[in-house]
Each structure stands twice: as C-alpha cells, then as structure tokens.
C-alpha cells in the first residue's frame, strides 16, 4: 500500500530529502513502452531505486489489475508506480487511473496530457504524482496542478523525447518548482547522475540501460541493438508516430522508414503499436555493453555515482 512509502509531510524539500536518504542511487528506472513490466519494476524496486511501467503495456485494464497486484507483492524496496497516458485518444485513461488508485500504487507518472485529473485521486490514495514535460510552459502548468515531481524530457532521451538543454531546463524550472526533478536524456552512468545532482536536480530518469536487462520485455533483437549501438547510431524522427522520438538509425533504414542519409522515405509507415519493430533507444546507448540483470545495472550506476561524488 502507498501509506508508509512516503514521508508524512510531502513538501517539495521534504520529498527531495527523503529521496536522498532512502534510495540506493538517484535513479528513476523510466517506464518504457513494450519494455517495462512487473519483473523489471520489481527488480528495480528491490535494488533500491524508483521505477514504473506504462499502463499501456498491459493488454487490458483487467491485465493491468493483475500487473499492479503482482508488482505490489514483489516490489518491496523503493517506491514503484505506473505511467498513465492522459491524452484524450487513450480510451483506457479513466479505467487505468481507477486501477492505479485501487491498487494504491505509490507513484503515478502522468504523460502526454495535463496531470490535473490524476493529482487528487492519487493523493487521496496516498501516492505521489510525477509529470513528464518537455517545455517550460507544461512544467509550469504541472506545478500549478499540484504534482509532487517533474520529469524533464531533454535532448537525447530514448523514444518520445525533448529538445531543451538540461542546463537551461533545470535552471529555469528551479525558479518556480521546489520539488523533486528527474532529468531524462542520455543518463547512463554514475558520473551522469552526479552531474544531474550538480544541476540541482534529484534523479536521473534512466531508460536505455534497462532495455538491455534480463527482466525487460523488449525483444532480444532490441536488447542486442542497444548493446551494439553508439550515440552516432541514434536518429531523431517524427516519421514513426508523428511525435519526435529517438530510434536506432540502422533499424529504421532496414524498415524502409528512412534512407542511409536519414531522409524520410515512408512517413507514418509505422504507428505506436508497431514499436516492436522500430527500436527506440537514447543517446546513452554507447555506455551499455551487455545484457544483464536490472540489479547489476543499478549496482554499477550506484558505484559510479558514489565514485564521482568522492572525486
């Protein structure tokens, strides 16, 4: 249950202090479409870092109920949660929110839409709400809505991404928001986590390294693609879903979406349901050298973060 996961007083500064004191490392294992599920979230929780899976990864709201129950039983370490797509095109958004509230998931990440409908019900159930944002305008609106934390999508994040530089983005958000900030975009090492903290953020929103884990739902070919690709092999395009997102360049060439020079050949050739064949990954992929257990990924990030802080 959510009660007991978080401090009694949930002001921004108190939540930030709680995270610093309780987590193994300043890591949020990011929810990834067709990648994150109960096994990955449970492993991350037991390793001592925040984590979530997209509700959309469960085939139905009934499946989501089962996933939430399974995760609640196994995730006995750091708070875990579910990512909700709030765009009006998501026919399941109300049902998925109801499932998250019934399960008392400790954490909800609101995406692709205003978080206002989520904040009240999740708070009443004892949970906290993070909203992912790519612009200052959306960050301000989320702060006014009463979210507890913000995920800043910056350049280099895998899948749907942002474009702002994290130095500028974090600095401006800190002018009006005193709660936890997670930074998404190329965070794949402990040194990067220390750099995020130096910016006055609290967490690295780490995705790509967790694609290449034993607990990941990703296809084995997708996992290998993460291991075999460096930052030059990542391309940003809106040709897959209509939203700018980062994918493995050679994969999109093989699918006929782009040519070798990156020019779009077939706009809209794939939709979001076809991401099993279009492999998303972020610019931090070059630091991923093998498919490993999620706990080993967390341990390496934590060791590198501690070393960077000592240095």
HELIX and SHEET records of a PDB file:
HELIX    1   1 UNK A   12  UNK A   22  1                                  11    
HELIX    2   2 UNK A   38  UNK A   47  1                                  10    
HELIX    3   3 UNK A   55  UNK A   57  5                                   3    
HELIX    4   4 UNK A   61  UNK A   74  1                                  14    
HELIX    5   5 UNK A   93  UNK A  102  1                                  10    
HELIX    6   6 UNK A  116  UNK A  124  1                                   9    
HELIX    7   7 UNK A  136  UNK A  145  1                                  10    
HELIX    8   8 UNK A  166  UNK A  173  1                                   8    
HELIX    9   9 UNK A  190  UNK A  198  1                                   9    
HELIX   10  10 UNK A  208  UNK A  211  1                                   4    
HELIX   11  11 UNK A  220  UNK A  228  1                                   9    
HELIX   12  12 UNK A  231  UNK A  233  5                                   3    
HELIX   13  13 UNK A  249  UNK A  255  1                                   7    
HELIX   14  14 UNK A  272  UNK A  274  5                                   3    
HELIX   15  15 UNK A  283  UNK A  287  5                                   5    
HELIX   16  16 UNK A  294  UNK A  310  1                                  17    
SHEET    1   A 9 UNK A  27  UNK A  29  0                                        
SHEET    2   A 9 UNK A  50  UNK A  54  1                                        
SHEET    3   A 9 UNK A  80  UNK A  85  1                                        
SHEET    4   A 9 UNK A 107  UNK A 111  1                                        
SHEET    5   A 9 UNK A 128  UNK A 133  1                                        
SHEET    6   A 9 UNK A 149  UNK A 153  1                                        
SHEET    7   A 9 UNK A 180  UNK A 184  1                                        
SHEET    8   A 9 UNK A 203  UNK A 206  1                                        
SHEET    9   A 9 UNK A  27  UNK A  29  1                                        
SHEET    1   B 3 UNK A 159  UNK A 160  0                                        
SHEET    2   B 3 UNK A 245  UNK A 248 -1                                        
SHEET    3   B 3 UNK A 234  UNK A 237 -1                                        
END                                                                             
